[in-house]
Amino acid sequence: MKIKACIFDLDGVIVDTAKYHFLAWKRLADELGFEFKPEHNERLKGVSRVRSLEILLEVGGLSFSNEEKERMATLKNEWYLEYILRMKPDEILPGVLPFLSELRRAGVKIALGSASKNAPLILQQVEITDYFDVIIDGNKVSKAKPDPEVFLKAAEELGFNPCDCVVFEDAEAGVEAALSGNMCCVGVGSPLVLNRATVVISGFESFNLAALEAVL
């Protein structure tokens, strides 16, 4: 398959900001008086901030007014921003930068499709904003994955049909979003978790455009 456009999720694909989300959510749980564990954090992958808060409160068996939940989500984001404002280019995951560079040289269009409203800031912190032709983040979409809105909007702004786009995702919800949007999906991570993806890779080390075209 000749690759025309690639759409990348951010967290867990390009950089690992999941650890910073976890630290911020754990800090909130600590303040609320219950333990938030790494296995709980797995449930938050690929979902919106509002839904993440709802899951966290389910774990703690707590309920609050919408006004209180809005305050908590804002507070969590402020703590998360503290962490990501310290990010440096060395936090780009192994092999990602060479792969993005190869795509650029080959004339393949590149988009970001992330639920994170902080995506532009993170790209700026790790100094790779210029690699992306289109950036679709949580500020531009209203529906969370597994709804395909973020990827469909990315394809539209790139000027390609969804079937001409390849999505790179590390979360089940993201894989579902790509497939329901009629796109091929490369799962980045465990084949056991991402078994519905078109193909699964462990990471971008030793991965290149020829390898991608060979498996699609």
Backbone bond lengths (Angstrom), bond angles and torsions (degrees), N, CA, C in turn:
res aa  C-N    CA-C-N  psi(-1)  N-CA   C-N-CA  omega(-1)  CA-C   N-CA-C  phi
1 M - - - 1.470 - - 1.525 109.67 -
2 K 1.323 116.57 128.07 1.458 121.38 176.30 1.529 108.96 -79.01
3 I 1.327 116.05 120.22 1.459 121.13 -175.39 1.531 110.51 -82.52
4 K 1.332 116.21 125.19 1.465 121.08 179.13 1.529 112.29 -102.31
5 A 1.335 116.01 -37.81 1.470 119.83 -176.29 1.525 110.35 -149.86
6 C 1.319 115.48 143.20 1.459 121.55 177.22 1.525 109.15 -123.54
7 I 1.323 115.89 135.83 1.461 122.03 178.35 1.524 108.33 -118.65
8 F 1.314 116.48 124.01 1.455 121.10 -175.77 1.528 111.85 -109.81
9 D 1.331 115.48 133.57 1.449 120.07 163.13 1.532 105.90 -70.02
10 L 1.310 117.76 164.57 1.465 120.58 -177.35 1.528 112.40 -100.53
11 D 1.335 115.43 -66.14 1.460 120.33 -174.57 1.522 110.94 -66.20
12 G 1.331 116.81 121.94 1.454 121.28 177.82 1.510 114.40 87.12
13 V 1.335 116.89 -8.10 1.466 121.42 178.43 1.525 110.10 -112.57
14 I 1.320 116.72 -52.10 1.464 121.81 -179.47 1.528 111.01 -98.09
15 V 1.308 115.99 -43.73 1.468 121.82 176.02 1.525 108.00 -136.02
16 D 1.327 116.26 162.47 1.458 119.80 177.98 1.525 109.36 -104.44
17 T 1.320 115.65 82.89 1.467 119.05 177.42 1.523 111.08 -92.75
18 A 1.350 116.37 -2.17 1.463 119.61 179.17 1.526 110.58 -58.00
19 K 1.337 116.37 -34.74 1.474 119.32 -179.02 1.524 110.68 -65.18
20 Y 1.341 116.70 -33.22 1.462 119.79 179.75 1.533 111.11 -75.96
21 H 1.343 115.27 -36.54 1.468 118.88 173.43 1.530 109.43 -59.81
22 F 1.341 115.44 -45.06 1.461 119.86 -178.54 1.530 111.31 -60.58
23 L 1.327 116.42 -45.91 1.470 119.73 -179.45 1.531 111.54 -60.56
24 A 1.340 115.46 -40.20 1.466 119.78 -179.38 1.532 111.50 -70.52
25 W 1.341 116.88 -43.28 1.467 119.42 177.74 1.519 111.22 -65.96
26 K 1.341 117.06 -38.36 1.465 120.99 179.63 1.534 110.16 -64.26
27 R 1.320 115.63 -38.79 1.465 120.23 178.12 1.530 110.15 -61.77
28 L 1.328 116.41 -40.19 1.461 120.14 178.15 1.528 110.69 -66.23
29 A 1.340 116.31 -44.41 1.467 120.37 178.98 1.525 110.91 -61.19
30 D 1.322 116.48 -41.27 1.472 120.84 178.04 1.530 110.30 -58.24
31 E 1.330 116.06 -42.69 1.469 120.22 179.73 1.531 111.43 -66.20
32 L 1.344 115.30 -31.07 1.464 120.07 -179.77 1.532 112.27 -85.44
33 G 1.337 115.89 -7.29 1.458 120.46 172.82 1.515 116.72 90.62
34 F 1.350 118.20 25.15 1.465 119.17 174.37 1.526 109.90 -140.86
35 E 1.337 114.78 164.25 1.467 120.45 -175.46 1.519 110.94 -90.90
36 F 1.311 115.49 131.02 1.465 121.73 176.11 1.517 107.40 -114.31
37 K 1.333 116.68 115.17 1.460 122.42 -171.90 1.535 111.93 -100.53
38 P 1.327 116.96 161.97 1.478 120.19 178.29 1.525 113.25 -55.06
39 E 1.347 117.10 -35.73 1.471 118.79 179.62 1.532 111.80 -67.60
40 H 1.330 116.53 -30.53 1.469 120.01 174.20 1.527 109.73 -66.26
41 N 1.329 115.22 -38.76 1.462 120.99 -177.38 1.526 112.29 -62.31
42 E 1.334 116.52 -28.22 1.470 120.68 178.50 1.529 111.23 -58.42
43 R 1.329 116.33 -31.19 1.473 120.51 -179.07 1.532 112.12 -70.13
44 L 1.321 116.49 -16.14 1.463 120.38 -176.73 1.525 113.18 -89.49
45 K 1.316 116.66 -8.48 1.468 120.65 -175.27 1.520 111.62 -61.48
46 G 1.327 115.81 125.64 1.457 120.88 172.79 1.517 115.65 77.74
47 V 1.355 117.75 6.10 1.460 118.93 179.58 1.535 110.29 -110.36
48 S 1.309 116.69 164.96 1.467 121.48 -175.15 1.525 111.86 -69.49
49 R 1.324 115.47 165.26 1.463 121.43 179.02 1.535 110.74 -61.98
50 V 1.327 117.07 -41.06 1.467 121.20 -179.18 1.530 110.27 -63.91
51 R 1.337 116.04 -47.03 1.470 119.70 178.87 1.527 110.58 -65.99
52 S 1.323 118.10 -36.48 1.462 121.70 177.44 1.521 110.81 -59.03
53 L 1.332 116.17 -44.00 1.465 120.61 178.83 1.530 110.30 -63.28
54 E 1.320 116.84 -41.37 1.469 120.48 179.02 1.528 110.83 -60.66
55 I 1.341 116.41 -41.71 1.468 120.85 178.71 1.526 110.21 -65.03
56 L 1.327 116.48 -43.26 1.466 120.74 178.94 1.530 110.66 -59.51
57 L 1.322 117.05 -44.37 1.466 121.06 -179.94 1.530 111.16 -68.28
58 E 1.340 116.90 -31.59 1.471 120.31 174.08 1.522 110.14 -63.08
59 V 1.334 116.11 -42.31 1.471 121.19 178.38 1.531 110.17 -59.61
60 G 1.320 115.78 -41.13 1.463 120.47 -179.10 1.511 113.80 -83.76
61 G 1.341 117.41 -6.29 1.453 121.05 -178.60 1.521 112.52 65.28
62 L 1.323 116.35 35.52 1.462 121.24 -176.22 1.526 111.35 -118.53
63 S 1.315 116.33 156.57 1.463 120.80 174.00 1.524 109.08 -140.23
64 F 1.321 115.24 145.16 1.461 121.35 -177.43 1.521 109.83 -140.33
65 S 1.308 116.24 166.09 1.459 121.47 176.04 1.525 109.19 -69.23
66 N 1.326 116.30 161.18 1.463 120.38 178.07 1.524 111.12 -59.90
67 E 1.323 116.16 -35.39 1.462 120.55 179.45 1.529 111.06 -64.50
68 E 1.339 115.70 -43.00 1.465 120.27 178.39 1.526 110.92 -66.35
69 K 1.339 115.93 -40.60 1.471 119.86 -179.96 1.522 110.88 -64.80
70 E 1.312 116.54 -37.11 1.467 120.38 177.41 1.530 110.52 -63.62
71 R 1.328 115.68 -40.95 1.470 120.44 178.47 1.532 110.59 -63.73
72 M 1.329 116.77 -42.54 1.471 121.38 179.84 1.520 111.68 -64.73
73 A 1.340 116.80 -43.12 1.469 120.80 179.96 1.526 110.36 -62.90
74 T 1.326 116.28 -38.95 1.465 121.07 178.57 1.520 110.69 -65.99
75 L 1.329 115.73 -43.70 1.471 121.05 -179.86 1.519 110.60 -62.88
76 K 1.345 115.80 -45.05 1.472 119.70 177.85 1.517 110.73 -58.26
77 N 1.337 116.52 -42.30 1.458 120.08 -177.92 1.528 111.42 -66.54
78 E 1.313 116.97 -35.50 1.470 120.30 177.39 1.519 110.53 -63.12
79 W 1.336 116.34 -42.01 1.465 119.88 177.62 1.523 110.82 -65.94
80 Y 1.332 116.18 -41.82 1.472 121.16 178.99 1.532 110.37 -61.26
81 L 1.334 116.55 -42.02 1.467 120.86 178.12 1.516 112.12 -60.36
82 E 1.313 116.98 -36.34 1.471 121.26 177.37 1.529 110.06 -57.15
83 Y 1.343 115.82 -41.42 1.466 120.52 -179.21 1.530 111.17 -71.49
84 I 1.344 117.24 -47.72 1.472 117.96 -173.25 1.528 112.47 -73.24
85 L 1.324 117.56 -21.90 1.464 119.46 176.77 1.525 111.97 -69.69
86 R 1.333 116.81 -8.43 1.467 121.38 175.87 1.524 111.46 -99.24
87 M 1.355 117.11 -1.39 1.467 120.16 -176.64 1.530 111.49 -66.99
88 K 1.332 114.87 148.68 1.459 122.30 179.46 1.537 108.61 -130.26
89 P 1.354 117.05 164.59 1.469 120.29 -179.39 1.526 114.96 -55.66
90 D 1.334 118.14 -25.15 1.473 119.18 -178.99 1.538 112.36 -70.60
91 E 1.329 116.75 -2.33 1.467 119.55 177.19 1.531 112.96 -90.81
92 I 1.338 116.86 -2.25 1.475 119.27 172.59 1.526 107.19 -64.84
93 L 1.325 117.02 134.27 1.460 120.51 -175.84 1.535 111.27 -66.01
94 P 1.331 117.44 149.92 1.468 122.37 -175.58 1.529 112.86 -54.73
95 G 1.329 115.07 133.55 1.459 121.45 175.32 1.523 115.07 85.22
96 V 1.330 118.07 -13.83 1.465 120.91 -176.24 1.528 111.37 -66.34
97 L 1.316 116.65 -47.99 1.465 120.21 -176.47 1.527 112.56 -62.39
98 P 1.343 119.55 -46.59 1.465 119.04 175.98 1.528 112.87 -59.79
99 F 1.341 117.17 -35.96 1.467 120.53 179.90 1.519 110.81 -68.98
100 L 1.335 117.45 -44.26 1.463 120.42 176.86 1.530 110.81 -60.73
101 S 1.320 116.10 -40.91 1.474 121.05 179.64 1.520 110.96 -63.23
102 E 1.341 116.50 -40.86 1.468 120.27 179.01 1.526 110.91 -65.33
103 L 1.341 116.54 -40.53 1.468 119.90 178.02 1.520 110.96 -60.92
104 R 1.332 116.35 -42.47 1.474 120.80 179.38 1.523 110.42 -61.59
105 R 1.311 116.84 -46.00 1.469 121.19 -178.87 1.522 111.62 -63.05
106 A 1.342 115.82 -32.97 1.467 120.83 -178.37 1.529 112.23 -83.44
107 G 1.330 116.99 -2.93 1.461 120.49 179.24 1.511 114.13 79.72
108 V 1.338 116.51 15.09 1.472 120.52 178.08 1.534 108.20 -79.60
109 K 1.322 116.53 131.19 1.465 121.03 178.49 1.530 109.83 -74.33
110 I 1.332 116.04 145.69 1.465 121.49 -175.19 1.523 110.07 -128.50
111 A 1.339 114.65 132.26 1.468 119.82 176.81 1.521 109.72 -130.39
112 L 1.316 115.28 156.71 1.450 121.69 170.65 1.526 107.36 -105.98
113 G 1.329 116.81 134.62 1.455 121.44 176.16 1.511 109.01 -129.58
114 S 1.319 116.62 92.84 1.458 121.24 -173.18 1.521 111.84 -130.51
115 A 1.333 115.70 144.35 1.465 120.76 176.17 1.522 111.75 -74.88
116 S 1.334 115.95 -14.27 1.462 120.39 -175.69 1.524 112.57 -71.89
117 K 1.316 116.08 129.44 1.464 120.60 174.60 1.528 111.01 -76.85
118 N 1.326 116.02 -11.44 1.464 121.11 -179.69 1.526 112.48 -97.76
119 A 1.345 116.80 5.91 1.462 120.59 -175.54 1.536 113.43 -53.79
120 P 1.354 119.45 -47.38 1.469 118.54 -179.95 1.528 113.08 -60.08
121 L 1.334 116.11 -37.21 1.465 120.25 178.76 1.524 111.30 -65.88
122 I 1.333 116.54 -41.71 1.468 120.39 179.83 1.532 110.62 -64.49
123 L 1.331 117.02 -44.33 1.471 120.34 177.75 1.519 110.65 -60.17
124 Q 1.316 116.04 -38.54 1.464 121.23 178.84 1.527 110.18 -65.72
125 Q 1.340 116.46 -43.29 1.471 120.82 -178.62 1.525 112.25 -62.37
126 V 1.345 116.27 -38.75 1.470 119.01 -178.96 1.532 111.92 -94.67
127 E 1.334 115.65 4.83 1.471 123.19 170.08 1.531 114.40 64.09
128 I 1.350 116.74 44.03 1.479 119.02 177.68 1.533 112.63 -127.97
129 T 1.311 117.91 15.10 1.471 121.11 -179.25 1.526 111.55 -53.31
130 D 1.324 116.94 -40.39 1.468 121.20 -174.25 1.529 114.27 -67.12
131 Y 1.317 117.38 -12.95 1.471 119.86 178.26 1.529 111.97 -75.05
132 F 1.329 116.88 -17.52 1.463 120.27 -171.58 1.520 112.07 -103.40
133 D 1.344 114.65 128.12 1.463 121.02 176.70 1.526 110.60 -77.12
134 V 1.315 115.75 -31.17 1.468 122.28 -177.16 1.527 108.66 -140.84
135 I 1.322 116.85 138.38 1.466 121.81 175.50 1.522 108.48 -125.92
136 I 1.331 115.02 113.91 1.465 121.49 175.94 1.522 107.13 -111.71
137 D 1.326 116.33 118.53 1.461 120.47 -178.17 1.522 110.53 -127.64
138 G 1.319 115.35 -171.48 1.456 121.10 -177.42 1.518 114.76 -64.09
139 N 1.331 116.83 -14.21 1.461 120.28 177.26 1.533 112.14 -81.36
140 K 1.343 116.38 -15.76 1.463 120.86 -174.70 1.526 113.84 -107.38
141 V 1.333 116.76 -8.42 1.467 120.17 -179.49 1.521 110.04 -129.62
142 S 1.324 115.73 157.88 1.468 120.17 -178.52 1.522 112.73 -114.39
143 K 1.337 116.40 -15.27 1.466 119.80 -176.87 1.526 110.26 -108.25
144 A 1.321 115.64 132.05 1.463 121.62 -179.00 1.525 110.97 -82.52
145 K 1.324 116.99 152.54 1.461 121.14 170.56 1.534 107.40 -58.10
146 P 1.322 119.73 141.56 1.470 129.05 18.08 1.536 116.27 -83.66
147 D 1.328 118.75 7.28 1.458 118.31 171.42 1.527 107.90 -65.14
148 P 1.336 118.56 136.62 1.471 120.96 -174.80 1.532 114.76 -80.91
149 E 1.326 118.55 6.01 1.466 121.29 -172.87 1.529 113.26 -49.38
150 V 1.333 117.62 -46.98 1.467 119.99 -174.79 1.535 111.50 -62.43
151 F 1.332 117.24 -38.22 1.462 121.16 -179.86 1.524 112.00 -77.32
152 L 1.326 116.46 -37.74 1.467 119.85 178.13 1.524 110.85 -64.84
153 K 1.330 116.00 -38.51 1.466 120.40 178.37 1.534 110.41 -67.29
154 A 1.323 116.09 -38.60 1.468 120.47 177.62 1.531 109.95 -62.65
155 A 1.332 117.17 -46.25 1.465 121.45 179.26 1.527 110.52 -60.48
156 E 1.329 115.97 -42.85 1.458 121.11 -179.73 1.524 111.26 -61.51
157 E 1.332 116.45 -45.94 1.472 119.69 -179.00 1.517 112.28 -70.70
158 L 1.333 116.84 -27.01 1.464 120.40 175.74 1.528 110.92 -74.87
159 G 1.341 115.45 -22.93 1.456 120.17 -179.74 1.513 113.94 88.89
160 F 1.347 116.86 25.26 1.462 121.15 -179.79 1.520 111.15 -122.55
161 N 1.342 115.22 154.07 1.456 119.95 170.14 1.528 108.71 -68.39
162 P 1.338 118.33 148.04 1.465 120.30 178.56 1.523 113.59 -52.71
163 C 1.327 117.26 -37.95 1.466 120.41 -177.61 1.528 112.93 -66.61
164 D 1.329 117.10 -13.15 1.471 121.21 177.88 1.527 112.02 -93.33
165 C 1.332 116.67 0.66 1.466 121.07 -175.67 1.529 111.81 -109.18
166 V 1.326 115.37 144.07 1.461 122.26 175.75 1.522 107.87 -113.63
167 V 1.327 116.43 127.91 1.461 122.19 -179.68 1.525 110.24 -102.38
168 F 1.333 115.70 139.21 1.468 122.03 175.11 1.519 108.13 -111.07
169 E 1.323 116.31 119.95 1.465 121.79 -173.02 1.532 111.85 -139.32
170 D 1.342 115.66 149.70 1.468 119.39 176.84 1.524 112.60 -115.21
171 A 1.341 117.65 -0.23 1.463 121.46 -175.91 1.522 111.45 -120.83
172 E 1.325 115.55 146.74 1.465 120.72 179.19 1.525 111.69 -56.44
173 A 1.334 116.22 -43.31 1.469 120.29 -179.24 1.526 110.67 -61.80
174 G 1.336 116.85 -36.27 1.449 121.22 179.06 1.515 112.59 -70.05
175 V 1.334 116.08 -39.16 1.468 120.99 176.37 1.528 109.34 -61.81
176 E 1.326 116.65 -46.08 1.472 121.32 178.36 1.526 110.88 -58.90
177 A 1.337 115.82 -41.71 1.469 120.88 -179.90 1.527 110.80 -61.99
178 A 1.332 116.42 -45.58 1.468 120.93 -179.49 1.522 111.16 -62.21
179 L 1.321 115.86 -47.69 1.463 120.12 -177.63 1.524 111.77 -65.07
180 S 1.331 117.05 -41.32 1.468 119.14 179.77 1.525 111.26 -70.86
181 G 1.338 116.66 -17.70 1.459 121.17 174.94 1.523 112.73 -89.25
182 N 1.348 116.22 6.46 1.468 122.60 178.44 1.523 112.18 66.99
183 M 1.336 115.32 40.48 1.468 121.11 178.60 1.519 110.36 -120.34
184 C 1.326 116.91 149.02 1.458 120.63 169.48 1.523 107.72 -68.23
185 C 1.333 115.91 148.32 1.462 118.71 -178.77 1.521 111.06 -133.01
186 V 1.327 115.83 126.69 1.456 122.09 172.70 1.522 107.31 -97.38
187 G 1.323 116.33 114.10 1.452 120.56 176.43 1.521 109.33 -80.47
188 V 1.315 116.88 133.83 1.463 121.77 179.52 1.526 107.20 -112.16
189 G 1.340 115.61 103.11 1.459 118.89 -177.18 1.508 112.08 145.46
190 S 1.327 116.18 -137.79 1.469 121.89 -174.76 1.526 112.23 -86.00
191 P 1.350 117.43 129.67 1.472 120.79 176.28 1.529 112.11 -62.40
192 L 1.331 117.12 -26.67 1.459 120.78 179.54 1.523 111.06 -68.63
193 V 1.325 116.01 -37.82 1.467 121.24 -178.79 1.521 111.25 -82.62
194 L 1.336 116.02 -38.13 1.473 121.25 -171.88 1.527 111.52 -106.58
195 N 1.326 116.52 33.91 1.467 120.32 -171.85 1.525 114.62 -65.60
196 R 1.328 118.57 -13.95 1.466 120.10 178.60 1.529 112.01 -86.97
197 A 1.332 117.52 -10.15 1.466 120.89 179.40 1.526 110.13 -64.34
198 T 1.330 115.59 155.46 1.470 120.90 179.41 1.523 110.20 -59.99
199 V 1.328 115.48 -41.19 1.462 122.87 176.07 1.530 106.93 -152.35
200 V 1.324 116.93 153.12 1.468 120.88 -179.51 1.522 109.56 -123.16
201 I 1.326 116.31 133.88 1.462 122.06 174.83 1.530 108.05 -121.20
202 S 1.324 116.72 154.23 1.468 119.99 -179.52 1.522 111.33 -80.13
203 G 1.345 116.28 -23.20 1.459 121.78 -179.48 1.517 109.20 174.68
204 F 1.323 116.71 -173.02 1.463 120.54 -174.76 1.526 113.93 -96.18
205 E 1.306 117.35 -2.31 1.461 119.53 175.38 1.531 108.57 -67.13
206 S 1.302 117.26 134.26 1.471 123.34 -178.76 1.522 112.42 62.64
207 F 1.338 116.37 21.60 1.467 120.80 178.11 1.528 108.24 -115.44
208 N 1.328 116.32 136.82 1.460 119.42 -179.14 1.528 110.69 -144.23
209 L 1.321 115.97 180.00 1.457 121.19 -176.85 1.521 112.17 -63.33
210 A 1.334 117.56 -38.53 1.458 120.98 178.59 1.523 110.66 -62.01
211 A 1.322 116.17 -40.89 1.471 120.70 179.05 1.518 110.63 -65.48
212 L 1.340 116.04 -37.83 1.455 120.70 178.80 1.535 110.88 -65.47
213 E 1.329 115.50 -47.39 1.470 119.42 -178.85 1.527 111.75 -65.13
214 A 1.322 116.43 -27.77 1.466 120.60 -178.57 1.519 112.46 -73.07
215 V 1.336 117.53 -28.05 1.474 119.44 -174.47 1.530 112.21 -98.61
216 L 1.335 118.41 -7.33 1.461 120.29 -178.58 1.533 111.96 -106.60
